[in-house]
Amino acid sequence: MNTKPSYRPALHLFIIVLVGAIAYSNTFHVPFLLDDETSIINNGVIKDLGRFLGGDGYAYNPRRFIGYLSVAMNYRLGGLDVTGYHIFNLAVHALTACLVYGLAALTLQTPFFAERNAGAEETASYRFLPLFAALLFVAHPVQTQAVTYIIQRLASLATLFFVLSLLCYGKARLLQQVGARALHWKPVLLYLGALAAAGCAMKTKEIAFTLPFVVVLYEFLFFRMSATKRLLFLAPMALMVVVVPISLLGTGRPIGSLIGDVDTLTRVESGISRLDYLYTQFAVITTYLRLLFLPVHQTIDYDFPVYHSFGDAPVALSFLLLFALLVLSLYFLLRSSRGEPLLRLVSFGILWFFITLSVESSIIPIADVIFEHRVYLPSAGAFIALAALASLLLQRLPAKATGVVIGVLVLALACTTFVRNQAWASDVTLWSDAVEKAPNKARPHYNLALAFQKAHRTDEALEHALQAARLAPTMPYAYNLIGVIMEKTGRIEQAAAALSEAIRLAPQEAAPHINLGDLYRQSGLTTQALEQYQIALRLTPADADIYYKIGTIHARSNDMDKAVVFFQCAASIEPGRPEYRRDLDSARSMLEHRSATQNH
């Protein structure tokens, strides 16, 4: 089999980008959702690129500086217009798919394949392998969460740098292998590019911690070199493994909360032990595999049980399946040296899948045990493995038949992706979909209630907030929302009872105190309102709105001295709010008028 392939890379890359653009063509107006609010809409750091680059950006989140830099650049170019953010996310996804194509094509030219395929005739399925892997990656609906959910570009961008680093490393090694007796500048530049891309990946998201391990695996599977020279090549890349641990030091927070990245969803915290998390992850990884082969019943919020024993049937069966898959990958590795070399690529892809999942699916407990975007990086290896396996199964088919098989499958996946993206059209459609698929889980009902409230659909909001409270009686956020909705509909006593229950369940949460203070203020109970506001102010001393509300009470009580003090605090914290400055000026004018009257 001749490994100098007739790949037609320009045409293939065009097809990859086109398929990605079609599959995600209905996402350009998907609104900001979930953590987009805290990471983008209300994130003052990303709204001033000069300030961001001046040090505030790195201080805000040094672990994910590159990812948030991309957000700051998006904001600089288009403010809060979502279209630009989605164009960037899709460009990252399409470019990553192209890099997957390049990596697969490059791997087929490595010494391992060259030694075994010299002079052999190339099959159509073999020629289509890189294209098939990339099309699976770009069209598969399991990628939608990492692409359509704006802030999850952290996963897709980290994957882009991850694959780019490995591709640069492989190309440098291939060029070095060809000119082994001389040191050329191209391999050196490519190797430096691999290190730079690795650093960017690790400063985008912590999943890139696994990159050096994948590079070592790639080196030993596909290249040949003496132990000393190999050590020299691998040492700098291996040293990159310290970047993520150093970035995590000094944060004062558990590692699981740092690498977990959907704060808006983690409203129901559960203390999961390391062992329970590991047991659960056996079943979670099996679910990820199922999604790769059968992408149905996708959701933003799985109702996934936490398992506490290896003896639980889903845990034991999942472990056996995963163990069998690992054994199969090792068997393929042995067979590849004696028979079909493509089995080595299958083995590499399987091992990539498990290695890259290890950060979020091992013994580091994360409050939410499963999210689809976590399989974005592992899927690159999985799709390379599937493409290689398909090449073996289809090798007897003629080129046209192979193209038809690939085309039909990719078209089906792209259509499924398009349909799945419709669920992301708004927060109402997203959480309605989640409630439909997890009707007995409180959190989807709560988030759907929030979405309905924002859409001024009060009755539906109350219905789902009450359902959330029934399903999770200790969930303070649900009672807080019930109180807010009840107050707006004039049911004051019920609102006060719900807010009081939220305070009882979570006395350190400021929001229920603020909302109860609002209710008392509007009911004319200023003493009780001030009491609640003062508690909230102790909990969140930098909240300008609380100062403003206290100032309003003092102004209505004609205590302008205190009103000026609190309005001044509000205006100094958020100088961009015109009502703060307006009421401050009004209070000052009244004080001056009173003083002038007294002097006369």
N, C-alpha and C positions, 0 to 999 in steps of 0.2 A: 504494500500500500504506500503510495507516494505521499509524503507529508508536506510537500510543497503544493498547497491546495489551490484549486481554482475557486476561491471563496467569493469573488466579486464583492469585496468589502464595502465599497461605496453604495452599491445597490442594497446590500443587506442592512447597512446602517440606516439608510433612508426608510426601509420597511419597518425597522424597529421603532424609529421615531414616529412614523406615521401611525402605527398601531397604538402606541402610547397616547398620541394626541387624540385619536378617535375614542379610545376607551375612557379618557378623562375630559372629553370635550364638554361635558355637562357640569363641570366642577368650578368654573371660573368665577361664579357668583355665590358659591357656598359661603355663608357668613362666618365670622369669628365664633368659635364654639369652645366651651369648657375652659381649659387653661389658656386659650388665646386671650381671654379677658385679662388675666393677671400678667401674662408674659408679654403681651403686646398692647392692648387697649389702655390698661392702667399702669403700664411700665414706663415711668418717666425717663429711665436711663436710656432706653433705645430711641427716644424721641429727639435726641441731640447727638448727632454723629461725632461732632468735635469733642463733646464731653465724654462720649463712650470711648473714643480712641485715646482720650487724655488720661485714662486710668479708671474712670468710673465703671466702664464696661467690664473690665477684668475683675474689679472688686465686686461687682454685682454677682457674677458667677464664674470664677476662674476655671471651673471644671468644664464649662460648656461655652467658653468665650467665642469660639469660631461660629458656633450655631447662632448665638445671640447677635454676633456681628452681622450675620446675614439678615437678621430681622431688622437691625438698625439701618442697614443699607436699604432694605425694602421701604422702611418708613421714610427715609430721606427722599427716595424717589417718588413715592406715591401716597405718603401719609397712611390713612386707614382705609384706603381703597383695596378691597380684598383681591381684586383681579391680579395685581402685581405679585402678591404673595403666592397665589395659585400658579401663576406662570413660572415663578421660580421653583416651586415644589415639583411641578411637572418636568421642568428642564433638568432638575437634579435626578429625577426618576429615569428619564429617557437617557441621560448621559451615563448613569450607573448601568443601565441595561447594555449600552454600547460598550462599556468597560468589561462587563461580563462576557460579551461577545469576543472582545479582544483577548481576554484572559484565556477563554476556552481555545481560541485559535492559536494563541501563542503556546499553550501547553501541548498541543498536538505537534509542535515543532521542537520540543525539548529533546535532549539526548536519549531519554528513555524510549520515546516513540521512534526517533530516527534510527536507533540501533535495531529495532524490531520490525520496522516497516519498509526498510530500504528495498526499493525495486518492486514492492507489491502494488497491485492495482487499487486505486482509490474507488470506494463505493459512493453512491449518491448519498446514502444516509450519513456516511462519514463526513462528506462535504457540508451537509446541512447541520452538523452537530453544534457549532458555535451559534448559528442563527437560531436554531431551535431553543437552545438554553436561554438566549437573550429574549426571545419572544415569550417564552414561558414567564420569565421574570417581569417583563414590562406589561404583560396582559393579564396576569393572574389577579383575581379579586382579593386575595389575601393581603395584597399590598395597599389596598385603598386607605386603611387607617393611617399608614405612614405617609401617604401622598396627599390625601384630601383634607385631613385634619392638619391645619397649617403648622402648629408648633411641633408636630411630630416630624417635621423636616430634620429634627435633631437625629432621628434614627436613619432617615434616608441619606442625609448629608454625611454622617459618620460612615455609612456603608460606601458611599461614593469614594471617600478618601481611603477607606480600607481596601477596596478592590483596586483603586489606582496605585496604592503603595505596592500591593502584591504584583500587579502588572509591571510596574517599573522595575521591581526586583527581578522578576522573571526575564524581562527583556535585557536587563543589564547582565544577568548570568548567561543568557543565550549568546549575547555579543562577546562576552568574555570567553565563553567556551569556544567560539569560532576563532577568535584571535588570542588564544591562550598564552602565546609566547610573548605578547607585547601588551603594554598598558595603553589602551586607547581612551580618549576623552569622553566618547559617547557612553560607555558603560559606567564611568565615574559619575557623569551628570545624571544618568538614570538612577544610579544607586543613591545619590544625594536626593533626587526627587522622591525615591521610595521612602527615605527617612523623613523628608519634609511632609509628605502626605500622611505618613504614620503619625507624626506629631499633630497635624491638623485633625485627624480622626480622633485621637485621644483627647483633644481639647474641644471636641464637638459632643461626644457622648462616651460614657464609660465602657460601653460594649466593645470598643476598640482595644481594650486591654488584651483581648485574645489574639490580636494581629500577629505579634511575634511568634506565637505558637503555630499559627497557620503557615507563616513563612518558613519556619523550621520544617514543618511537615512537607511543604511544597518542595523544599530543597532536597530532602532525603528521598522523596518519591520520584522526582523527575530529572535530577541532575547528578552528575558524577564529578568527584573531585577528591583530592587527598584530604585527610582529616585536618591537617594544619591549615591549608588554604580555606577549607570549608568553615573552620572556626573563625578565621579572619573575616570572611564574608558575613557570617551570622552574628558575630559579637555585637556590632553596633545596633543591629535591629533588635537583638535580644535585650540590650540595655534599655530600649524604649519601653520595656514592660514596667519600668518604675514610674513612668509619667502619671498614670492614673492613680496609683497609691499615694504619690506625693500630693497630687491635687486634692485627694480626699482628706489628707491630714489637717488637723486643726479646725475642722468644721464644727466639732462639738455635737454632731448629729449621727444617729445610727446609719451605717452604710446602706441598709435597705431603703431608708427614707431618701437617701441622696440619689441612688440609682433608679428609684421609682420616680415616675415623671408625669403623673396625671393627678395633681393635687386636688383639683375640683371634684374628682370622682371619689377620692379616698376620704369620704365623710363618715364612713362607718369603719373605724379603725378596729383591728382585731390583732391581739397579741399572738402571733403564730410562732411557735418554737422552730428552731432550725430543722429539727427532725421531721416535724409535721409538714413544714414547707417542702422538704425534700420528698416526702411521701406524695404530697399533692402534685409536685412537679412531674413525677412519673406519668400521672394521668394527664397533666397539662401538655406535656411534650407529645403524647399520643394524640391529643386533640389537634395540636399544630400539624402533625403528620396527616391526620384525617382531612384537615382544611386544605392541605397541599393537593391531596388526591380528589377530595370531594368538597369543594368550597360552598357549602350550604349552611343555612342558619347562622350566618355571621351576625355579630352584634357588638356594640360598643361596650356592653357591660354584661358579661357572662354570669349566670347564676351557678357558680362552680363551687362544689363543696370542698372543705378542708378536711383532709384525711389524717387520722391519728395513729394508724397502725399499718404496718407492712402486710398484715393479714387481710386487710380490706380487699375485696375482690378486684375493684378497679385498679388499685395500686399494684397488686401482685401480677395481674394480667398485663398491665402496662409495662411493668418492669421486665417481664419475660419477653414482650414484644421488642422493647428497646435493646435488651441484651442480645436477642437473636439478630437484630439489625446490625449491632456492633460486630458480632461474630461473623455475620455475612460479609461485612466490609473487610474484615481481616482475611476471610477466605478468598474474596475477590483479589485482595492484594497478593496473596500467594499464587493464585491462578494466573495473574497478569504476568508474572515472571516466566511462566511455563507455556502460556497459551495466548489468549486474546488480550492485547495490551490495553484496550479500552476499559477493561475491568478495573484497572488501576485508577482511572479517572472517576469511575463510579465509587470506588473506595474512598478516594480523596474527597469527593463531594459529601459523602455520608459523614466522614470524620469532621469536615468543615462544619456541617450542620450541628453536630453535638458540641464541638469546641466553642463555637460562637454563641450557643445558647447558654453556656455554663455560667455567665455572669448573672443572668436574671432567672435562671432555672436550675439552681443548685441548692446551696444551704444558706444563702443570704436572704432572710425573710423580707419580702416586700408586701405591703398591706394588700395590694390587689395581685392575686396569684396568676392571672392570665390577661394579656392584652395582645391583640393581633399584630400591632406594630413591632412587637418583640421578635417576630419571626422574619422580619424584613431582611436583616443581614444573614441569618442562617439559610434563608431560602435561596440565596445566590449559589451556595454550595449544593443545596438539594436539587436545584434545577439543572445545574451542570451534570450532576449524577444521573438525573432522569433522562437528560438529553443523550448522555453516553449510553445508557441502558437501552434507550429507544433506538439508537444507531445500530446496536447489536441485533435487536429484534427485527429491524427493518432492512437489514443489509442486503437481503435477497430481492428486495423490491426495486424496480426501475426508478429513475430520478423523478418522473412525473407522478408516479404513485406515492412516493415518499413526500413530495411537495404537497399533494392533495391531503394526505393524512395530517401533516403538520398544519396546513392551512385551516382545515376544518376544526382541529382542536384549538388553535389559537383564536380563531373567530368566535368559538363558543365561549372561551375564557374572556375575551374582550367584551362580548355582549353581557356576560355576567357581571363584569366590572362596571360597565355602564349602568346596569340596573342597580347594583349595590350602591353606586354613588348617588342615586336618587334619594336614598335614605338620608344622606348628608345634606340635603337641600336646605334644611332649617333645623333649629333645635327642637321644634315640635315634631317634625318627621323623624328625626334621629331618635328621640326618646320614646316616641310612639312605637317605633320599631323595636326598641329595647324592651319596652313593657310587654309587647306582644310575645317576645321570646323568653322573657323572664318575669312572668306575671306575679310570682310569689316572692320577688326580691324588692325590698323597700326602696333602694337607691334609684332605680329607673323611674319609679312612681314619683319620688321626690323631685328629680330633675325634670320630669315631664310637667309636674306642677309648676316649677319655676318658669319653664318655657311658656306654659299657658298664661301664667300671670303676666309675663312680659308682653304677650300678645293680647292682653286685656280680655282674656277668656276666663273670667273669674270663677264661674260655676265649675268648669272643668278643672281649673287649678285647685280649687278646694277639694273636689272629689279625689284627686290623686294625692294631695297632701294628707288627707285623712287616711287614705289607703296606706300610705307610707308609714304613718304613725301606728296604724293597726298592725302592720307587718313587723315594725321595729319600734316597740313601745319606749325604748330608751334612746331614740334618735332625736336629739334636741332641735336640729335644724327643721325637722318636719313640724314640730309644735310652734317654732318661731314663725314659719311660713303660714301656718294655720291662723296664728294670731294676727299677722299682717292682713291676710285676706278677710278675716272676720271684722277687723276694724274698718276696712274700706267698705264693707257691706252694712255697717251700722250695728253690728252685734257686739257691743262694747264689752259686756260682761264675759261673753264667751272668748272674746279676744284677749282680755286681761287674764283669764284662766289659762289659756293656751300659752301665753307669753310667760306667765309665772311658772308653768310646768317646764318650759324650755330653760328658764333660769335655774330651776331646781336641778335639772339634769346636767346643766353645763354652766355653773356659776361664773366661770372664767371667760365665757364668751360674751363679747361686748354687744353684739347685735340684738339679742333679746332685751337687754337693759335699755338700749337706745329706742327700740320699738315700743317698749312699755312706757318709757318716758314720753314719747310722742303721743301715745294714747292718753296719758294723764294730762299732758299739756293742752291737747285739743278738748279735753273734758273740763278744763279749768282748774285742775288739781295741780297747781304750780309747785307746791312744796314737794309732793310725791314725784313730780316730773324732775325737779332739780336733784332729788335724791338718786334717781335712776341714772341721770346724765353724769352725775359726779362719779358713780361707780364705773360707768362705761369709760369715763375719762381716765380713771386710774388704770383701767385695763388697756386702753389704746390712747396714750397721751399725745400722739401725733395726729389724731383725727380732727381735722379742721372743722368738720360739720358739727361735732359735739360742742365745740367752743361757740360756734355760731348760734346753735339752738339755745344754749344757756344765755348768751347775749340777748337773744330775742325775748326770753322770759323776763330778764331784768329790764329791757327796754319797755315792755308792756306794763311792767310794774312801776315805770317811771324812775327806775334806779339807773340813771344814765352813766354814773361813774363806773359802776360794774359792767354795764353794757358796753362801754367803750373799751374796757380792758379785754373782754372776751371777743368782741368784734376784731380788735387789733390782733389778738392771737390767731384767729381764723384767717385774717387777711395775710398775716406774715407767713403762715404755713402754706396757704394756697393763694398767692397773689393774683392768679389768673381768674379767680371767680368774681365776676362783677358785683354780685349781690352782697358779698362780704364788704367790699370797698364802699358800696352805696350806703349800706346801713351804718357802717362805721362813720362815714362823713355826716350822715343824718344825725347820729347820736352826738357827735362832736358839735354840730351846729346847735342842737338843742341845749347842750351844756353851755356853750358860749352865750346863747340867748338868755339862758337862766342867770348866768353870771352877770351879764350886762344889766338885766332887769333888777337884780339884787343891788348892784352898785348905784343904780338910779334911785 
